[in-house]
Structures are given as C-alpha cells and as structure tokens.
Amino acid sequence: MSAARMKKISAKILLLMCAATASAAGRDVYVSSSEGDDSNDGSANAPLRTIAAAPRENVNLFLKRGDVFYETLSNFKNSKIGAYGEGAKPKLCGFKILKNKGAWKRSGDGLWELDLTADADFAGYKGDKRQKNSARIANNIGAIYDAKNDRLYGVLAKEKSGIKNDGDFWVSDGKPRPNGLPKNDAFTKLYFKWGKNPSESFDAPAFMTHSFGIRAARNCEFENIAITGFGAHGVALAWNCKFRNLDIDLIGGSLLLTYPRWVRFGNGVEFWMSKDPCNGNLVENCSISRTYDCGATIQGYTSKDFRPRDIRFIGNRFLRCRQAFEHWTNPLDGTETVFENCEFSNNKCFDSGVSEFGTKGENNTAILSYERLPIKGLSIKNNVSWGAPVCYSSGGNVAEFRNNTFYVYKDSYLYFQPNPREKIPARGDADIAALKRKLGGDAGEIILADRADAAFREKVIDGHFADMKPAIKKFDAK
C-alpha cells in the first residue's frame, strides 16, 4: 500500500474517532417549561419547552431551575441530565391537579365523586403518551395531596365500602373486580370522604398518578433534580447510572396491576433484578421522603448467571419512608443469594415507618429483608437511624451489618421475623445483646429512647441529623 493511500486511511480513522468522541461527549440541550418552545433549537437562548422534544441519546440535557415538568425522564442513554439557571431545582411532577372546583359531585354517605376522565377539569400530569392506555394507567391514583397545607391523604380503600374516615378514598370504574383484583379496572372515578364539599377545603388538590420520575436509563448521570407526585416509583430501571443530589418526595401508593393479589407499591429508588439486572448504579447525597414503600431497594429475581452487582447507596437522607432500605432477591435456580460490591452506607434515616399512607405492621422498619436464603456481598454500614425498629426479616436472612447506630423507641421492638416467628423487643441490654447475636458481626450501637423524651430527641437531631433539621421541624409542626 502506498504512503499516500495509508495517509488517507489514517485521516479517515482519525475523523471517525473524533466524531465518536464528539458523539459520546453529547450535545447540549436546554429545556424550560416556562420560557421554552418545542420549535426552538434547544440552545441556551432558545430552549425547548418539553423533555419529550429533546433527544434521548448522547445528550447533555439541562432543565431550567424553578420550572415544573409534568413529564417522566425516560429511555435516556449515554447522557447527563442536570439543571441550569438560578433558584429551586427543576421539578419532575406526577401530580394530576384539579382546577375545576365544581367538579366534585355528592355521592352519598359523606362521599364526594370526581370523574377522572374529564380532562378539561384537570391540569398537570397527563400520562406518558408513548405508553399504551397511558391515561387509564395514570388514573390509578396513589394518594391525594393538599399542597397548600403540605398534607397527604394516602389511605386507599380496597372497596367503596371500605371508606371509613375523612380523607379515605377509593378509585374504580365501579365494575366488579374478579377476585377483588383491579387488573382490568379503568379507574374512571375517585371517591373521597369529607365532611363537606372538598372545594371548600382544598384550593387545587393534586392526585399522585401511576407513573415514574426517572425510568429506563442506561449509562447516564442525573444531578440536581426534584421528583415528586408519582404513584409508582421515583427512580426505576437504570443501568450503570449515577444519581446525585436528587430530592425525591411523595412517591407511591398506586396499585400493582401485575400482581396476583391486591397490593399497593411505590419506592423512592428501585433497582430491579432480572436477566438484565439493574447493576452498576450509584445513589449519592439524595433526599428521599414520604414514600409508600421503601426509600431505596434492590429487589427481584436472580441466578448464578445474573445477580446484584456494584449497586451503592451512599450518604443519602431518608425521612418518613416506610422503610429506609429493602433487599430481596429470589434465586430462580435455588442457588445461594450473592451480591457483589453492593452497599447501603453512611445514610441518615429518620422516622422510618411513620406514614401518611395508613401503612401498619411489623415491616415498618429501618431495614427490611425478604431473603429466602443466606446472603453475602451486601453491607449495611455506618448508617444512623432514629425512631424505627432495626430490622424485619421474613426468614432470618439479612445483610452484613457494620458500625451502624440505631435509636429505637422502648415501646417498639428491635427485630421481627415471621417464619419461624421471632421477635426481639426493645426493653433493655439483654434484648440489645440478643439482636447483636442475631445479626452477627459488628451490628453497631443500639440506643433505646423514650418516645416522650423531647430533649433527647432534639439532642440526637443536632448531633446526627442537623442537615435534615428544617425538614424534620416542618413535619413536627403539623
């Protein structure tokens, strides 16, 4: 081959390498729901209006601070998503908001009815139009939110007859549900119990729709974004992604339509295990609060060929989640349960188990394990928890505990497992010793607290949860 020919080939190779590098670096695209237009080019001076109009791959996507986006960040690849401008974090919002006060209709027995299909009565989230039956799915409501008073009404009845107290609600098309399951329910009507017309009490009630804040992301980074009002999960389905400095609040409560019994769900961040496991993810310095279910979880089905790997929750804040952290992996081939380089560490967990969704039971704890088999490769270390029992384990198989600090109320319990049944109360030193024997290794420090000792609680907040104090005090004031 001649020198000239080799020079031309080398030049082409260099050009292709430069193009690939440019593609990997990503194009900058700006989006503003308040100032943008989808006919714009997406530059800083001419932002798009919707996330839906932005490219989904090899993009640096910037959302305008102070703006609200009634959309889901879904199906992004090889991208970075963050914020620009000044002010509050840009907010992904799943709330369907009632704007017509006259939409409430009396339904008898102290109930008020809304037609969820009357689109003209509502603003806010409309569902993901790319999803089949998106409007029907979105009307699978997880809770009702009064933004003016920052109050959540999350008690969902199984049937209309189950609505007992003011604030309870039920969503259905009114048709019979085979075996009580809502799988084919159209979710057209919402029934809400209230002593008078809700329009006299609520300016613009918001309804948490069955959707997700961030979903189906590969090789992406997300930073400085707020996520609120989604009735499914805050973050779900991610591979090799980083999530930093996110605020995730008011998540879950809608019905899981694929499950063979009546179940509500909703996690702040969920990494699902399957033949394509959601591995290689980091969640760091995020605030996760008011979730129907757990704040963070690794769960699903595993085998010797696919298992949880390189999943880390580090330095996050959990406030009023049903559980701070959950792990369950059901091995399909009956082998041992193996995690590789997974951790829940240096997190702060406050008031786990305290819920406005009406959830009750022994599984309202700081840590929840549904592992069928003994596990290895997952560490729970250097965390601080206030107010909740330490652990619920369905069968006695838990992760490795190291150097944690748990403050537990004396009238509660430390550990519970139903099969075989074992309950360790929170009465004194003997119970703490029993818990440490159960968990093995270095379970850390367990301090029993008097629920009525406000001074001690304040001291613990100042010592361990100072950065969470404004949020804690806001809830205390209600």
C-alpha positions in Angstrom: 0.0 0.0 0.0 1.3 3.4 -0.9 2.2 6.0 1.6 -0.5 8.4 0.2 -3.1 5.6 0.5 -2.1 4.9 4.1 -2.2 8.6 4.9 -5.8 8.9 3.5 -6.9 5.8 5.6 -5.3 7.2 8.7 -7.1 10.5 8.2 -10.4 8.8 7.8 -9.8 6.7 11.0 -8.9 9.9 12.9 -12.0 11.6 11.6 -14.2 8.7 12.7 -12.5 8.7 16.2 -13.2 12.4 16.6 -16.8 12.0 15.5 -17.3 9.2 18.0 -15.7 11.3 20.8 -17.9 14.2 20.0 -21.0 12.0 20.0 -20.0 10.5 23.3 -19.5 13.9 24.8 -23.1 14.8 24.0 -24.9 17.8 22.6 -26.1 20.5 25.0 -29.8 20.8 25.1 -31.8 23.2 27.3 -35.4 22.8 28.3 -37.7 25.3 30.1 -41.4 24.7 30.7 -41.9 28.4 31.4 -39.9 30.0 28.6 -39.3 27.4 26.0 -40.8 26.4 22.7 -40.5 23.0 21.1 -39.9 24.7 17.8 -36.7 26.2 19.2 -33.3 24.6 18.6 -32.7 23.8 22.3 -29.8 26.2 22.8 -29.4 28.2 26.0 -31.0 31.2 24.3 -33.8 29.2 22.6 -34.7 26.3 24.9 -37.3 23.6 24.2 -40.5 23.6 26.2 -40.8 19.8 26.9 -38.5 17.0 27.8 -40.4 14.9 25.2 -39.0 17.1 22.4 -35.4 16.5 23.4 -33.1 13.8 22.0 -32.7 10.7 24.2 -29.2 9.7 23.5 -25.7 11.3 23.8 -27.1 14.5 25.2 -26.3 16.9 28.0 -29.8 17.9 29.0 -30.3 21.0 31.2 -33.6 21.7 32.9 -34.4 25.2 34.0 -34.3 25.8 37.7 -37.6 26.9 39.2 -39.6 25.2 36.4 -42.0 22.3 36.8 -42.1 19.5 34.2 -45.2 17.2 34.2 -43.2 14.5 32.4 -41.1 11.5 33.0 -37.4 11.3 32.2 -37.4 8.0 30.4 -35.3 6.0 28.0 -32.2 8.1 28.1 -28.8 6.6 27.1 -25.2 7.9 27.4 -26.4 11.2 28.7 -26.1 13.7 31.5 -29.2 15.4 32.9 -28.9 18.4 35.2 -30.0 21.9 35.9 -29.3 25.5 34.7 -30.2 28.9 35.9 -30.9 30.0 39.4 -33.5 29.0 42.0 -35.0 25.8 43.1 -34.2 22.5 41.5 -36.2 21.8 38.4 -39.1 19.5 39.3 -40.4 16.4 37.6 -44.0 16.2 38.8 -46.5 13.4 38.5 -49.5 15.3 40.0 -52.8 15.5 38.2 -54.2 18.7 39.6 -57.9 19.6 39.9 -58.6 23.1 38.5 -62.4 23.0 38.4 -63.8 23.3 41.9 -67.2 22.5 40.6 -66.1 19.0 39.5 -66.9 17.4 42.9 -70.3 15.6 42.9 -72.1 14.3 46.0 -72.1 10.5 46.1 -73.9 9.8 49.4 -72.7 8.6 52.8 -70.4 11.5 53.1 -68.6 10.7 49.8 -67.7 13.0 47.0 -67.0 11.8 43.5 -64.7 13.0 40.7 -64.7 12.0 37.1 -61.0 11.4 36.4 -61.6 11.1 32.6 -62.9 14.7 32.4 -59.6 16.1 31.1 -60.8 19.7 31.0 -61.2 19.7 34.8 -57.5 18.9 35.4 -54.1 20.3 34.8 -50.7 18.8 35.4 -49.5 15.3 34.5 -51.4 13.7 31.6 -49.6 10.4 31.4 -46.9 9.1 29.1 -48.4 9.3 25.7 -46.0 6.7 24.4 -47.4 4.2 26.8 -50.4 2.1 25.8 -53.5 3.1 27.7 -51.5 5.9 29.4 -54.5 7.9 30.6 -56.1 4.9 32.2 -52.9 3.8 33.9 -52.2 7.3 35.1 -55.6 7.4 36.8 -54.5 4.6 39.1 -54.2 7.1 41.9 -51.8 6.5 44.8 -52.7 9.4 47.1 -54.3 12.9 47.3 -52.1 15.9 48.2 -53.1 19.2 49.6 -50.1 21.4 48.5 -51.3 24.5 50.4 -51.1 22.7 53.8 -48.5 20.1 52.7 -50.9 17.3 53.7 -51.1 13.9 52.2 -54.3 11.8 52.2 -53.0 8.3 51.4 -55.5 5.8 52.9 -56.8 3.9 49.8 -59.7 1.6 50.5 -59.9 -1.9 48.8 -63.6 -1.4 48.1 -66.0 1.5 48.2 -67.5 0.0 51.4 -64.0 0.2 53.0 -64.0 4.0 53.0 -64.4 4.8 56.8 -62.8 8.1 57.7 -62.5 11.6 56.4 -59.6 11.6 53.9 -60.0 8.0 52.9 -60.5 7.4 49.1 -61.2 4.7 46.5 -60.6 4.7 42.7 -62.6 2.5 40.4 -64.8 2.3 37.3 -67.4 0.6 39.6 -67.5 -2.6 37.7 -67.0 -6.0 39.6 -63.4 -6.9 40.1 -62.7 -10.7 39.7 -61.3 -12.0 43.0 -61.1 -8.4 44.1 -58.2 -7.6 41.7 -58.1 -4.3 39.8 -56.1 -5.5 36.9 -58.7 -4.5 34.2 -60.2 -1.6 36.1 -60.5 1.6 34.1 -60.0 3.8 37.1 -62.6 6.4 35.9 -64.0 7.7 39.2 -62.4 8.8 42.5 -64.5 8.7 45.7 -63.3 10.8 48.7 -64.8 11.0 52.1 -65.1 14.5 53.5 -67.5 16.3 55.8 -68.3 19.0 53.3 -67.7 19.7 49.7 -63.9 19.3 49.2 -63.9 22.5 47.1 -64.5 24.4 50.4 -61.3 22.9 51.9 -58.9 22.5 49.1 -57.8 25.1 46.5 -56.3 22.7 44.0 -56.0 19.1 45.3 -53.4 17.0 43.5 -53.6 13.3 42.7 -50.5 11.1 42.5 -50.6 9.3 39.2 -49.3 5.8 38.5 -46.0 6.8 36.8 -42.3 7.3 37.4 -40.0 10.3 37.8 -36.9 8.7 36.1 -37.2 5.4 34.3 -35.2 3.1 31.9 -31.9 4.9 31.8 -28.6 3.5 30.6 -25.1 5.0 31.2 -26.5 8.3 32.4 -25.9 10.8 35.2 -28.7 12.7 36.9 -28.0 15.6 39.2 -29.8 18.5 41.0 -33.4 17.4 40.1 -36.5 17.2 42.3 -39.0 14.4 41.8 -42.5 14.4 43.3 -46.0 13.2 43.0 -45.5 9.9 41.2 -47.7 7.0 42.4 -45.3 4.3 41.2 -41.6 4.9 41.8 -39.3 7.9 41.9 -36.5 6.2 40.1 -36.8 2.7 38.5 -35.0 0.7 35.9 -31.4 2.0 35.5 -28.2 0.5 34.3 -24.7 2.0 35.0 -26.1 5.3 36.2 -25.3 7.9 38.8 -27.9 9.8 40.8 -26.6 12.7 42.8 -28.3 15.4 44.8 -31.9 14.5 43.9 -34.9 15.4 46.1 -37.5 12.6 45.9 -40.7 13.2 47.8 -44.3 12.0 47.8 -44.0 8.7 46.0 -46.1 5.6 45.6 -49.4 4.2 46.8 -50.9 3.1 43.5 -52.0 -0.4 42.8 -49.6 -3.0 41.3 -51.7 -4.3 38.4 -49.4 -7.3 37.5 -49.5 -8.9 40.9 -51.9 -11.8 41.7 -53.4 -10.1 44.7 -54.3 -6.6 45.9 -51.0 -4.7 46.5 -50.0 -1.1 46.7 -46.4 -0.2 45.9 -44.0 2.7 45.5 -40.3 3.1 46.2 -38.1 6.1 46.1 -35.4 4.3 44.2 -35.8 0.8 42.9 -33.1 -1.3 41.1 -34.8 -4.4 39.7 -33.1 -7.8 39.3 -33.9 -9.9 36.2 -31.9 -11.4 33.3 -30.9 -7.8 32.6 -30.2 -6.7 36.2 -30.1 -3.1 37.0 -26.5 -3.1 38.0 -23.7 -0.5 38.2 -25.7 2.2 39.9 -24.7 4.9 42.5 -27.2 6.9 44.5 -25.4 9.6 46.5 -26.3 12.7 48.5 -30.0 12.4 47.7 -33.0 13.3 49.9 -35.8 10.7 49.8 -39.0 11.3 51.8 -42.7 10.2 52.2 -42.6 7.0 50.1 -45.4 4.5 50.4 -42.9 1.7 50.5 -39.1 1.8 51.0 -36.8 4.8 50.2 -34.2 2.6 48.4 -34.3 -1.1 47.4 -32.5 -3.8 45.5 -35.1 -6.5 44.6 -36.1 -9.1 42.0 -35.1 -12.5 40.7 -31.5 -13.7 40.4 -29.5 -16.8 39.5 -25.8 -17.7 39.3 -25.7 -16.0 35.9 -27.3 -12.7 36.9 -27.1 -11.1 40.3 -26.9 -7.6 42.0 -23.5 -6.1 41.3 -21.9 -2.7 42.0 -25.0 -1.0 43.5 -24.3 1.6 46.1 -26.5 3.9 48.2 -24.1 6.3 49.9 -24.6 9.4 52.0 -28.4 9.9 51.5 -31.1 11.2 53.7 -34.3 9.2 54.3 -37.3 10.9 56.0 -40.6 9.2 56.8 -40.2 6.3 54.3 -42.0 3.1 55.2 -38.5 1.5 55.3 -35.2 3.2 54.6 -33.7 0.2 52.8 -35.1 -3.0 51.5 -33.4 -6.0 49.9 -34.9 -9.2 48.5 -33.6 -11.4 45.7 -35.4 -14.6 44.9 -32.9 -17.0 43.3 -34.6 -18.7 40.3 -32.2 -21.7 40.3 -32.2 -22.2 44.1 -28.6 -21.3 44.5 -27.2 -19.1 47.3 -28.0 -15.4 47.2 -25.0 -13.4 46.2 -24.4 -9.7 45.9 -21.2 -8.3 44.5 -19.9 -5.0 45.8 -23.2 -3.7 47.0 -23.7 -1.4 49.9 -26.1 0.9 51.9 -23.7 3.1 53.8 -23.3 6.5 55.5 -27.0 7.2 55.2 -29.3 9.0 57.7 -32.7 7.6 58.3 -35.3 9.5 60.3 -38.8 8.4 61.3 -38.9 5.3 59.1 -42.3 3.6 59.4 -44.1 6.9 60.0 -46.6 7.1 57.1 -49.4 9.2 55.8 -50.5 6.3 53.6 -52.0 4.4 56.6 -49.4 1.6 56.5 -49.1 -0.5 59.6 -47.3 -3.7 60.6 -44.1 -5.1 61.9 -42.4 -4.5 58.5 -42.4 -0.7 59.1 -38.7 -0.7 60.0 -35.4 0.9 59.1 -34.1 -2.2 57.2 -36.3 -4.8 55.5 -35.2 -8.2 54.2 -37.3 -10.7 52.3 -34.3 -13.0 51.5 -35.2 -16.7 51.4 -31.6 -17.9 51.6 -28.5 -16.7 53.4 -26.8 -13.9 51.5 -23.3 -12.4 51.1 -21.8 -9.4 49.3 -24.2 -6.7 50.7 -23.1 -4.5 53.5 -25.2 -2.1 55.6 -22.7 0.1 57.4 -22.0 3.4 59.0 -25.7 4.4 58.9 -27.7 6.3 61.6 -31.4 5.7 62.2 -33.9 7.3 64.5 -37.3 6.1 65.7 -37.8 2.8 63.8 -37.2 -0.8 64.7 -33.9 -2.0 63.4 -34.9 -4.9 61.1 -37.7 -7.0 59.7 -36.6 -10.3 58.1 -39.1 -12.7 56.6 -36.9 -15.7 57.2 -33.9 -14.6 59.2 -31.6 -13.9 56.3 -30.1 -10.4 56.5 -27.2 -8.5 55.0 -24.0 -7.8 56.9 -24.4 -5.0 59.5 -21.3 -3.0 60.4 -20.8 0.0 62.6 -24.4 1.4 62.4 -26.2 3.5 65.1 -29.9 2.8 65.7 -32.1 4.8 68.1 -35.2 2.7 68.8 -38.2 3.5 70.9 -38.5 1.4 74.1 -42.2 0.7 73.4 -41.3 -0.8 70.0 -39.1 -3.8 69.0 -35.6 -4.4 67.6 -36.1 -7.3 65.3 -39.0 -9.3 63.9 -39.3 -12.4 61.7 -42.5 -14.3 60.9 -41.0 -17.6 59.7 -40.1 -19.0 62.1 -41.6 -16.4 64.3 -39.1 -14.5 66.4 -39.5 -11.1 68.0 -36.8 -9.2 70.0 -38.4 -6.4 72.0 -36.7 -3.1 72.8 -36.7 -3.3 76.6 -33.1 -3.3 77.7 -29.5 -4.6 77.4 -30.5 -8.2 77.2 -32.6 -7.5 74.1 -29.8 -5.5 72.5 -27.4 -8.4 73.1 -29.9 -10.8 71.5 -30.2 -8.6 68.4 -26.4 -8.4 68.0 -26.2 -12.2 68.2 -28.9 -12.4 65.6 -27.3 -10.0 63.2 -23.8 -11.3 63.8 -20.6 -9.4 63.1 -20.4 -5.8 64.3 -24.1 -4.7 64.4 -23.0 -1.4 65.8 -24.6 0.7 68.6 -28.3 0.4 69.6 -29.7 3.0 71.9 -33.1 2.8 73.4 -35.1 6.0 73.5 -38.1 7.2 75.4 -40.7 8.4 72.9 -41.7 11.2 75.2 -38.2 12.5 75.8 -38.2 15.5 73.5 -34.9 16.9 74.9 -33.1 13.7 74.0 -34.7 13.6 70.5 -33.5 17.2 70.0 -30.0 16.3 71.1 -29.9 13.4 68.6 -31.2 15.6 65.8 -28.5 18.2 66.5 -25.8 15.5 66.7 -26.7 13.3 63.7 -29.4 15.0 61.6 -28.5 18.7 61.6 -28.8 19.0 57.8 -32.2 17.4 58.0 -33.5 19.6 60.8 -35.5 22.0 58.7 -37.5 19.2 57.1 -37.9 17.4 60.4 -39.2 20.5 62.1 -41.7 21.1 59.3 -43.3 17.7 59.9 -43.2 18.2 63.7 -45.1 21.5 63.3 -48.1 19.8 61.6 
